[in-house]
């Protein structure tokens, strides 16, 4: 089996910017745990990794977030890296919700927003990794992921099956990630791959067997007639959502709750909202609430902490940072000017 040149990943902590970047080298034989850097009042998180000599990498991330306004997405880290060859990545969420802002065309171009949750799995095929990672606040979320180098994929599955897999998933040079509904039986081997009942060589052997089961099952599924594209959301539904978000105060529902409310998949609803209004659901709400905050600060002496809570921020520092990023000056400066 062809050897894979290790990938270097640079992680920048968004909730603890004073901490140095951590560089992960893809090497080592057994399970390794890396705690995330974040204030305890926000929560705690860690990443378990199991790396194999052929370049396959298995990850499990757990985020135990402290109570916060429902539906708020917390930015936790930025990932920058490049691999020697394209890699295939499958990512599943066992609980909670994850959002990735992915820069397919470099950091100077607008990012693509990827939102996934249990039952809707993410698939990627690319060499360059420039991503901001956000997770749902107030809940415990768990993610599992496998990364397989292209050359290893083709050795395990064959040239033609790999091309079929990428084509059926819809992965191309211009569409480097997709989120698709997947039945639980397809992702079951990946959920089981990082088993706690084994250690050392036994853990690696069990994980490799589960990864092979997963890749084979995924290929069989996408070649069946069960994988069908989702239909666009009716324009009326998107307009109803827009009016609802404008009237929304306090806690923001999760994308899953919005999908249930409007009877459309979260990914489809978010994609059609973005196409019509030029912003994702999350981006629109954040922009609208920051504009509200600007007007309120000019009009009344509301305590900053009260305002932050009213607008859905779990901590006044998060509100202040978002406000300054949007307007170029801190919220307190408006009162000093007044």
LINCORJO-V207927 format. One record per pair of residues at least 6 apart in sequence whose C-alpha atoms are under 6 Angstrom apart, sorted by the first residue. I is the first residue (numbers start at 0). J is the second residue. Records with the same first field share a line. If there is no record, write none. Layout:
# LINCORJO-V207927
I=J / J
This chain:
# LINCORJO-V207927
2=53
3=53 / 54
5=25
6=82
7=24 / 80
8=22 / 23 / 79 / 80
9=21 / 22 / 78 / 79
10=20 / 21 / 77 / 78
11=20 / 76 / 77
12=76
13=75 / 76
14=37 / 75
15=36 / 37
29=49 / 199
30=48 / 49
31=47 / 48
32=46 / 47
33=45 / 46
34=45
35=44 / 45
41=65
42=63 / 64 / 65
43=63
44=61 / 62 / 63
45=60 / 61
46=59 / 60
47=58 / 59
48=57 / 58
49=56 / 57
50=56
55=146 / 147
56=145 / 146
57=144 / 145
58=143 / 144
59=142 / 143
60=141 / 142
61=140 / 141
62=139 / 140
63=139
64=136 / 137 / 138 / 139
65=137
66=137
67=136 / 137 / 313
68=250 / 311
69=250 / 251
70=251 / 252 / 253
71=135 / 136
72=133 / 134 / 135 / 136
73=133 / 134 / 136
74=132 / 133
75=132 / 133
76=131 / 132
77=130 / 131
78=129 / 130
79=128 / 129
80=128
81=126 / 127 / 128
82=126
84=126
85=125 / 126 / 149
86=124 / 125 / 147 / 148 / 149
87=123 / 124 / 146 / 147
88=122 / 123 / 145 / 146
89=121 / 122 / 144 / 145
90=120 / 121 / 143 / 144
91=120 / 142 / 143
92=116 / 117 / 141 / 142
93=117 / 141 / 142
94=117 / 140 / 141
95=140
96=115 / 116 / 135
97=114 / 115 / 134
98=113 / 114 / 133
99=112 / 113 / 131 / 132
100=110 / 111 / 112 / 130 / 131
101=110 / 111 / 130
102=110 / 129
118=180 / 181
119=179 / 180 / 181
120=178 / 179
121=177 / 178
122=176 / 177
123=175 / 176
124=175
164=218
185=216
188=209 / 213
189=213
192=206 / 209
193=206
237=272
249=309 / 310 / 311
250=311
254=265
255=265
258=264 / 265
269=280
273=279
304=315
307=315 / 318
312=318
323=329
